[in-house]
Amino acid sequence: MKRIDENGGRADAAETARKSKHTEDIPRPISQHGVIGNLKTTALVATDGTIDFLCWPDLDSASVFCALLDPENGGGFDLTPVIPGARPIQMYIPDTNVLLTRWLGETGSAEIVDLMPLLAPDGALKCRLIRRLRVTRGKAKLKLRCWPRTDYARNVPTVEQGDGYVLFTDGNGFAMRLQTDIALDIGDGEVTAELDLKSGDQIDFVLDDITADYAKDKRLSTDDITAQIKDTIKYWQQWAGHSSYRGRWREAVNRSALALKLLTSKQHGSIAAAATFGLPEAPGGNRNWDYRASWIRDASFTVYALMRLGYQEEATAFTKWVSDRADISHCGRLEIMYKLDGSRQVQEADLEHLAGYGGAQPVRAGNSAATQLQLDIYGELLDSIYIANKYGEAISHRDWLGICDVVDHVCEIWQQPDAGIWEIRREDREHLHSRLMCWVAVDRAIRLAQKRSLAAPFGRWIEARNAINEDIWQNFWNDEKKHFVKAKGSTEVDGAILMMPLVRFISATDPAWLSTLDVIGEQLADDSMVMRYKDADGLDGDEGAFATCSFWYVECLARAGRLPEARFNFEKLLLLGNHLGLYAEEFDCKGNFLGNFPQAFTHLALISAAFYLDRALDGRYGQWRA
């Protein structure tokens, strides 16, 4: 039944108009951003030179800039060289996370280099952001506005003028210093400037998270800033140079790896699911979650992707971090997500004072899904630990004991209903993907113990693995429909089923799987874009195509031997990335970005698909088998 509004018009027509207005009112769409970071936090830089999203000093701290979610009140750092008719271009300095935004016009050209230097080894520097503006030709007018809004834009800070700097404070422990050599006009919680510049002029801006005794903090000279820019470029290029991938899509794979690295915590070893909170999965809707946490699932997949490219350090650090979580639990039970420092994720709160991206409300910080039961996390975790040990550093005795507790816990609970990988906010069900990943958890533990000659209760584990295998075939294969189903008692498929051949539960060319793959293509795929599911999930409104499922679909096609189709779909998906090769969580029907950005899940799935498809096209299949 369609609801009628007071004017006699259909409510859904008003909703459609609201969603259309949503896309028109966004000054800086998600896709028009690059991301920079220092392995502690990240910032989004739009193509117009605005930093409109920054949580400070940590990625899961409260925001200081979130104009992306509220252009009028969210806070930002607007820095624009005004050149009539200029064309903006944005790129990364090759093989780095140092961003270059250029403006090319008839009367002049200018550029801004944006970066966050890596943390000082002695820990003296908490956080720093550098912006260097240079006029490369002709003339330009500089327009600047720096207007932090602390505690998720609840507070307007005070501004104090110093010698070559201004200080923003909010009385709650926040202190951020902006250094520059140009004169700044002080307003209510902001500084502004307008300045005429000519070819060769260069101005530096430095934001610091400073000590309480800021008067004694050393101001950076131009040479100091230049050295930090060079050091940051060198770090990223050396890191990117360690990649072992030499395939057809090297640029896309390397950019995805660099994006994943930005989401890792150098201090803790944890890995965030995304850099943002509150970006909607449906235009103007209420699916506006906070992904600035370390999901066991997403982080484990990220480790797997980086390991494929030869990055062992990240795998070792994450294994240590997650082993500490298992040790703390003393029973093998893990939360589905944690804050980056390993503490419990906070409950979500509605930030009702924020307008929302395109009016999508409520904006949420924190995530109540942290309390859900999601059994699949154990499979992703054990798969990543297995791969890390197979190709890298051997697991310690202490960590193995923690893993044994985890596997014993899985053997006890694998039959329970849960919320599933998609965090459905309704009654728990017995999900195929959750059952599948419980099988993976036990299977990989057995394999690891055998490979490293580790003590393990093999009889009990093998019995559990066989029981899960039998349960999947008995309860999740629909003999009438001739395909696997997403949940016990269901007749529907979902995108998570695509993991079945990827974790090698079933052969990618098994007739039972091929018929399932065809049904997924028919019911969930719109060309190369694949949805997670189509039935009700306990929330209002619809969502877009899920980018991760789209790349999983490509890999499944390749493993099934349908290489031309797989390659064609993969190339189409590469076209949906933004100008920098970055991806959000979902696509709308036009391929525009929806959801949080950049999304680890999407980039790791891209790496996996590119890795396998490239070898398949070369006739090389044998590497990285579980």
C-alpha positions in Angstrom: 0.0 0.0 0.0 1.3 3.5 -0.9 0.9 6.2 1.7 -0.8 9.4 0.7 0.5 12.7 1.9 -1.6 15.7 3.1 -1.7 17.2 -0.3 -3.1 14.1 -1.9 0.2 13.3 -3.6 2.0 10.0 -3.3 4.6 9.9 -0.5 6.9 7.9 -2.7 6.9 10.7 -5.3 8.1 13.1 -2.7 10.7 10.7 -1.7 11.9 10.4 -5.3 12.1 14.2 -5.5 14.0 14.3 -2.2 16.6 11.8 -3.5 17.0 13.8 -6.8 17.5 16.9 -4.8 20.1 15.0 -2.8 22.4 14.6 -5.7 22.0 18.2 -6.8 22.8 19.8 -3.4 26.2 18.0 -2.8 29.0 20.5 -3.4 31.7 17.8 -3.3 30.5 14.3 -4.2 32.3 11.4 -2.6 34.0 10.5 -5.8 35.6 13.9 -6.1 38.1 13.2 -3.4 41.6 11.9 -2.7 42.8 10.6 0.6 46.0 11.2 2.5 47.2 9.9 5.8 50.0 9.0 8.2 49.0 5.5 9.5 47.3 7.2 12.4 44.5 9.1 10.7 43.4 10.2 7.2 41.9 13.3 5.5 39.8 13.6 2.4 40.9 16.3 -0.1 38.4 17.4 -2.7 39.2 18.4 -6.2 38.4 22.1 -5.4 41.2 22.1 -2.7 38.9 21.7 0.3 39.8 19.2 3.1 36.2 18.5 4.2 36.8 15.4 6.3 39.3 14.8 9.0 39.2 13.0 12.4 41.9 14.2 14.7 44.3 13.0 16.0 43.2 9.4 15.3 41.1 8.0 12.6 38.4 7.0 15.2 38.6 10.3 17.1 35.9 12.9 16.8 36.0 14.9 13.6 37.4 18.4 13.3 36.5 18.8 9.6 33.3 17.2 8.3 31.9 19.6 5.8 31.4 16.6 3.6 28.5 15.7 6.0 27.4 19.3 6.6 28.7 21.9 4.2 27.4 24.8 6.4 28.4 23.7 9.9 30.8 20.7 9.7 34.2 22.5 9.5 36.8 22.4 6.8 40.0 23.7 5.4 39.2 25.5 2.1 42.3 26.4 0.1 41.7 27.4 -3.5 43.8 29.3 -6.1 41.2 31.2 -8.1 42.0 31.3 -11.8 39.3 32.2 -14.3 38.1 29.2 -16.2 40.7 26.9 -14.7 40.5 23.1 -15.1 41.1 21.2 -11.9 43.2 18.0 -12.1 44.1 15.7 -9.2 46.7 13.0 -9.1 49.0 11.2 -6.7 52.7 11.6 -6.9 53.5 8.2 -8.4 53.5 5.3 -6.0 52.6 7.5 -3.0 49.8 8.8 -0.9 51.0 12.3 -1.5 48.3 14.2 -3.4 48.7 16.9 -6.0 45.8 19.1 -7.1 46.4 21.3 -10.0 44.4 24.2 -11.6 45.2 24.9 -15.3 43.8 28.2 -16.8 44.6 30.6 -19.6 45.9 33.3 -17.3 47.8 31.1 -14.9 48.2 27.7 -13.2 48.8 26.6 -9.7 49.1 23.5 -7.6 48.7 22.2 -4.0 50.6 19.3 -2.5 48.8 17.7 0.4 50.3 15.1 2.7 50.6 13.9 6.2 54.1 13.1 7.3 54.6 9.7 9.0 54.9 9.9 12.8 58.2 10.7 14.3 60.1 7.6 15.6 60.3 9.2 19.1 56.6 9.8 19.2 57.2 13.5 19.8 55.0 14.5 16.9 51.4 13.4 17.3 49.9 14.5 14.0 50.7 16.9 11.2 49.2 17.9 7.9 51.1 19.9 5.3 49.7 21.9 2.4 52.1 23.6 0.0 50.6 25.9 -2.6 52.6 27.1 -5.6 51.8 29.3 -8.6 53.5 27.7 -11.6 52.5 30.2 -14.3 50.8 33.6 -14.6 48.6 34.9 -11.7 46.2 33.5 -9.2 44.2 34.7 -6.3 44.5 32.7 -3.1 41.3 32.2 -1.1 41.7 30.5 2.3 39.3 29.6 5.1 40.2 27.3 7.9 37.3 26.6 10.2 37.6 23.6 12.5 34.5 22.4 14.3 35.5 20.0 17.1 33.7 17.0 18.7 31.7 16.2 15.5 31.0 19.8 14.9 29.4 20.4 18.3 32.0 23.0 19.3 33.2 26.2 17.7 36.8 26.7 18.8 38.4 29.9 19.9 41.2 31.4 17.9 44.4 32.9 19.3 46.9 34.8 17.2 50.6 34.1 17.6 53.9 34.8 15.8 53.5 33.1 12.4 50.7 30.9 13.6 47.1 30.7 15.0 46.0 28.4 17.7 42.5 26.7 17.7 41.3 25.5 21.2 37.9 24.4 22.5 38.5 24.2 26.2 38.1 20.4 26.2 41.8 19.5 25.5 41.7 20.2 21.8 44.6 22.3 20.5 45.5 22.6 16.8 48.0 25.1 15.4 48.0 26.4 11.9 51.4 27.7 10.8 51.9 30.0 7.8 53.8 33.1 6.8 50.9 35.0 5.4 48.6 37.3 7.3 45.3 35.7 8.4 42.0 37.4 9.4 40.5 36.0 12.5 36.8 35.4 12.7 34.5 33.4 14.9 36.2 30.0 15.1 37.9 30.5 11.8 40.7 32.3 9.9 40.5 33.6 6.3 42.8 35.2 3.8 42.7 36.5 0.2 46.0 37.2 -1.5 47.1 37.9 -5.1 50.0 35.6 -6.2 52.2 35.4 -9.2 54.3 32.8 -10.9 56.9 31.3 -8.5 55.1 32.3 -5.3 54.9 29.5 -2.8 53.1 29.3 0.5 53.1 26.6 3.1 50.4 25.7 5.6 51.0 23.3 8.5 48.4 21.9 10.9 49.9 20.4 14.1 48.4 18.5 16.9 50.6 20.3 19.5 51.7 20.0 23.1 50.2 22.1 25.8 53.4 24.2 25.9 52.9 25.2 22.3 54.9 28.5 22.7 58.1 26.3 22.8 57.2 24.1 19.9 59.5 24.8 17.0 58.0 26.4 13.9 59.0 24.7 10.7 61.1 26.5 8.1 60.6 26.1 4.4 63.6 23.7 4.3 62.1 21.7 7.1 58.8 21.3 5.2 60.6 20.5 2.0 62.5 17.7 3.8 59.3 16.3 5.3 57.7 16.3 1.9 60.6 14.4 0.4 60.8 12.0 3.3 57.1 11.2 3.0 57.3 10.6 -0.8 60.4 8.4 -0.2 58.6 6.3 2.4 55.5 5.6 0.2 57.6 4.9 -2.9 59.8 2.4 -1.0 56.7 0.7 0.5 55.0 0.5 -2.9 58.2 -0.8 -4.4 58.0 -4.0 -2.2 54.9 -5.2 -4.1 55.4 -8.4 -6.0 52.6 -7.8 -8.4 53.7 -7.4 -12.0 50.5 -8.1 -13.8 48.2 -6.4 -16.3 46.5 -4.1 -13.8 49.6 -3.0 -11.8 48.5 0.7 -11.4 45.0 -0.3 -10.1 46.4 -2.9 -7.7 49.2 -0.7 -6.4 46.7 2.1 -5.7 44.4 -0.3 -3.9 47.3 -1.5 -1.8 48.3 2.1 -0.9 44.7 2.8 0.1 44.7 -0.3 2.3 47.9 0.7 3.9 46.4 4.1 4.8 43.8 2.2 6.8 46.4 0.4 9.0 47.4 1.6 12.4 51.2 1.8 12.7 50.8 2.0 16.5 48.4 -0.8 17.1 48.5 -3.1 14.0 44.8 -3.0 13.6 43.1 -2.1 10.3 40.1 0.1 9.8 37.2 -0.9 7.5 37.0 2.6 6.0 38.2 6.2 6.6 34.8 7.8 7.2 31.5 7.6 9.0 27.9 8.6 8.1 28.1 8.4 4.3 24.9 6.9 3.0 24.5 3.6 1.3 21.2 4.9 -0.2 20.6 8.5 -1.5 19.0 10.5 1.2 18.4 7.4 3.3 19.2 6.3 6.9 21.8 3.6 6.2 24.6 5.9 7.4 27.0 3.8 9.4 30.4 4.4 11.0 33.2 2.2 9.5 36.1 3.7 11.4 36.7 0.5 13.4 38.7 -2.7 12.9 36.3 -5.4 11.8 37.9 -8.8 12.3 36.4 -9.8 8.9 37.5 -6.8 6.8 40.9 -6.6 8.5 41.6 -10.3 7.9 40.7 -10.0 4.2 43.0 -7.0 4.0 45.9 -9.0 5.5 45.2 -11.7 2.9 45.2 -9.2 0.1 48.5 -7.5 1.2 50.1 -10.9 1.8 49.4 -11.7 -1.9 51.4 -8.7 -2.8 54.3 -9.6 -0.6 53.6 -7.4 2.4 54.4 -9.5 5.5 54.9 -6.8 8.1 51.2 -5.8 8.1 50.2 -9.5 8.5 52.5 -10.0 11.5 51.3 -6.8 13.2 47.6 -7.7 12.7 48.1 -11.2 13.9 49.7 -9.9 17.1 46.9 -7.4 17.6 44.1 -10.0 17.1 45.9 -12.6 19.2 45.9 -10.1 22.1 42.1 -9.8 21.6 41.8 -13.6 21.8 44.0 -13.7 24.9 41.9 -11.1 26.6 38.7 -13.0 26.0 40.1 -16.2 27.6 37.4 -18.3 25.9 38.1 -17.9 22.2 35.2 -15.6 21.7 35.9 -12.5 19.6 33.9 -9.3 19.1 33.1 -8.7 15.4 34.8 -5.3 15.6 37.0 -3.2 17.9 38.3 0.3 18.2 41.7 0.7 16.6 43.4 0.5 20.0 41.7 -2.8 20.7 39.1 -1.6 23.1 35.4 -2.2 22.7 33.7 -0.3 20.0 31.3 2.4 21.3 27.6 2.2 20.7 26.3 4.3 17.8 25.0 7.7 18.5 22.8 9.8 16.2 24.5 13.2 15.4 21.2 15.0 14.8 22.9 18.4 14.5 24.6 17.4 11.3 22.6 17.9 8.0 24.0 14.7 6.5 25.6 14.0 3.1 22.9 15.2 0.7 20.4 15.3 3.6 20.9 11.7 4.5 20.0 11.3 8.2 20.7 10.4 10.9 24.5 10.7 10.7 25.9 8.1 13.0 29.1 7.7 15.0 29.9 4.4 16.6 28.3 1.2 15.5 25.7 -0.9 17.3 26.5 -3.9 15.0 29.4 -4.4 17.4 27.0 -6.3 19.7 25.8 -8.7 16.9 26.8 -12.3 16.6 28.5 -12.8 13.2 30.1 -16.3 13.1 31.9 -15.7 9.7 34.6 -13.6 11.4 36.4 -16.7 12.6 36.8 -18.1 9.1 38.2 -14.9 7.7 40.6 -14.6 10.7 41.9 -18.2 10.5 42.3 -18.0 6.7 44.5 -14.9 7.0 46.5 -16.4 9.9 47.0 -19.6 7.9 48.3 -17.7 4.9 50.5 -15.4 7.0 52.1 -18.5 8.6 52.3 -20.4 5.3 54.3 -17.7 3.5 55.7 -15.7 6.4 56.7 -15.8 10.0 55.7 -18.8 12.1 53.1 -18.4 14.8 54.3 -18.2 18.4 53.4 -20.8 21.0 51.3 -18.2 22.9 49.4 -17.1 19.9 48.7 -20.7 18.8 47.2 -21.4 22.2 44.9 -18.4 21.7 44.0 -19.7 18.2 43.2 -23.1 19.6 40.7 -21.5 22.0 39.1 -19.7 19.1 38.7 -22.9 17.1 37.4 -24.8 20.0 34.8 -22.0 20.4 33.8 -22.3 16.8 33.3 -26.1 17.2 30.8 -25.3 19.9 28.8 -22.5 18.3 28.8 -23.1 14.5 25.2 -24.2 14.4 23.9 -21.0 16.0 21.8 -18.5 14.0 23.5 -15.1 13.6 23.2 -11.7 12.0 25.5 -12.7 9.1 28.1 -10.9 7.1 25.7 -8.2 6.0 24.8 -7.3 9.6 21.1 -7.7 9.0 19.2 -5.7 11.7 16.3 -8.2 12.3 16.0 -11.7 13.8 19.1 -13.9 13.5 19.1 -16.7 10.9 21.3 -19.6 10.0 23.3 -18.1 7.1 25.2 -20.1 4.5 28.1 -17.7 4.5 28.5 -17.9 8.3 28.3 -21.8 8.2 30.9 -21.8 5.3 33.3 -19.6 7.2 33.0 -21.7 10.3 34.1 -24.6 8.1 37.1 -22.4 6.9 38.1 -21.6 10.5 38.4 -25.3 11.5 39.9 -26.4 8.1 42.6 -23.7 8.2 43.5 -24.5 11.8 43.9 -28.2 10.9 46.1 -27.3 7.9 48.2 -24.9 10.0 48.7 -27.4 12.8 49.8 -30.1 10.2 52.1 -27.7 8.4 53.8 -26.4 11.5 53.6 -29.7 13.5 51.6 -28.0 16.2 49.8 -29.8 18.9 46.0 -29.8 18.3 42.9 -31.9 19.0 42.8 -33.2 15.4 40.0 -35.8 16.1 37.6 -33.2 17.4 38.4 -30.6 14.8 38.2 -33.0 11.9 34.8 -34.3 13.2 33.5 -30.7 13.4 34.8 -29.8 9.9 33.1 -32.9 8.4 29.8 -32.1 10.3 29.8 -28.5 9.0 30.4 -29.7 5.4 27.6 -32.2 5.6 25.2 -29.6 7.1 25.9 -27.2 4.3 25.0 -29.8 1.7 21.9 -30.9 3.5 20.5 -27.6 4.6 21.7 -25.0 2.1 21.5 -26.8 -1.2 18.1 -26.5 -2.8 17.7 -29.6 -5.0 14.5 -28.2 -6.6 16.0 -24.9 -7.5 19.4 -26.5 -8.2 21.4 -23.8 -6.4 22.7 -23.0 -2.9 20.6 -20.6 -0.8 21.7 -17.8 1.5 20.0 -19.1 4.7 18.4 -22.2 6.0 14.8 -22.3 4.8 15.3 -19.7 2.1 15.1 -20.0 -1.6 17.1 -16.9 -2.3 20.8 -16.3 -3.1 23.0 -13.5 -1.9 26.4 -12.1 -2.8 28.2 -13.8 0.1 27.6 -17.2 -1.5 30.3 -16.1 -4.0 32.9 -16.9 -1.4 32.2 -20.7 -1.7 34.8 -21.4 -4.4 37.1 -18.6 -3.3 37.7 -20.4 0.0 37.8 -23.7 -1.9 34.9 -25.3 -0.2 33.6 -26.3 -3.6 35.3 -26.5 -7.0 34.8 -23.5 -9.1 33.7 -25.8 -12.0 31.5 -28.1 -10.0 28.0 -28.2 -11.7 26.3 -27.4 -8.4 28.4 -24.2 -8.2 28.1 -23.2 -11.8 24.3 -23.3 -11.6 24.5 -21.2 -8.4 26.7 -18.7 -10.1 24.3 -18.4 -13.0 21.4 -17.6 -10.6 23.5 -15.0 -8.8 24.2 -13.4 -12.2 20.5 -13.5 -13.1 19.1 -12.2 -9.9 21.7 -9.9 -8.4 23.9 -8.6 -11.2 23.2 -5.5 -13.3 26.0 -6.0 -15.9 29.2 -5.8 -13.8 27.6 -4.4 -10.7 26.3 -7.0 -8.2 24.0 -6.4 -5.2 24.4 -8.1 -1.9 20.8 -9.2 -1.7 17.3 -8.1 -2.8 15.0 -9.1 0.0 14.1 -7.0 3.1 16.8 -6.5 5.6 15.0 -4.8 8.5 15.8 -1.3 7.3 13.9 1.3 5.3 14.8 2.0 1.7 17.1 0.3 -0.8 20.8 0.3 -1.2 23.1 0.2 -4.2 25.3 -2.5 -5.8 28.0 -3.7 -3.5 31.4 -3.1 -5.0 33.1 -6.1 -3.1 30.5 -8.5 -4.5 31.1 -7.1 -8.0 34.8 -8.0 -7.8 34.1 -11.4 -6.2 31.8 -12.1 -9.1 34.7 -11.4 -11.5 36.9 -13.8 -9.7 34.3 -16.5 -9.7 33.8 -16.1 -13.4 37.6 -16.4 -13.9 37.8 -19.5 -11.7 34.9 -21.0 -13.6 36.9 -20.6 -16.8 34.7 -17.8 -18.2 37.8 -15.6 -18.8 36.5 -13.2 -21.5 33.4 -12.5 -19.5 35.5 -12.0 -16.3 38.0 -9.7 -18.0 35.2 -7.6 -19.6 33.4 -7.2 -16.3 36.7 -6.3 -14.5 37.5 -3.6 -17.0 34.0 -2.1 -16.6 34.5 -2.0 -12.8 37.8 -0.3 -13.2 36.0 2.5 -15.1 33.8 3.0 -12.0 36.7 3.9 -9.8 37.2 7.7 -9.4 39.9 9.8 -11.1 42.5 8.4 -8.6 41.5 4.8 -8.8 39.8 4.9 -5.4 36.4 3.2 -4.5 33.6 3.6 -2.0 31.5 0.8 -0.6 28.7 0.8 -3.2 27.5 2.0 -6.6 24.2 3.6 -7.5 22.4 2.6 -10.7 24.6 5.1 -12.6 27.8 3.9 -11.1 28.2 6.8 -8.7 29.7 6.2 -5.3 27.6 5.4 -2.2 28.7 4.6 1.3 32.0 5.1 3.2 35.2 6.0 1.4 37.8 4.7 0.7 36.4 1.2 1.6 38.9 -1.5 2.4 36.6 -4.3 1.4 36.3 -3.0 -2.1 40.0 -2.5 -2.6 41.0 -5.9 -1.2 38.4 -7.6 -3.5 39.9 -5.7 -6.5 43.4 -7.0 -5.6 42.1 -10.6 -5.3 40.3 -10.5 -8.6 43.2 -8.9 -10.5 45.6 -11.3 -9.0 43.7 -14.4 -10.0 42.4 -13.2 -13.4 45.9 -12.1 -14.5 47.3 -15.6 -13.8 44.3 -17.3 -15.4 44.8 -15.3 -18.6 48.5 -16.4 -18.6 47.5 -20.0 -17.9 49.0 -19.9 -14.4 46.6 -21.2 -11.7 48.7 -23.0 -9.2 49.8 -20.3 -6.7 48.2 -19.3 -3.4 46.0 -22.3 -3.0 44.6 -22.7 0.5 
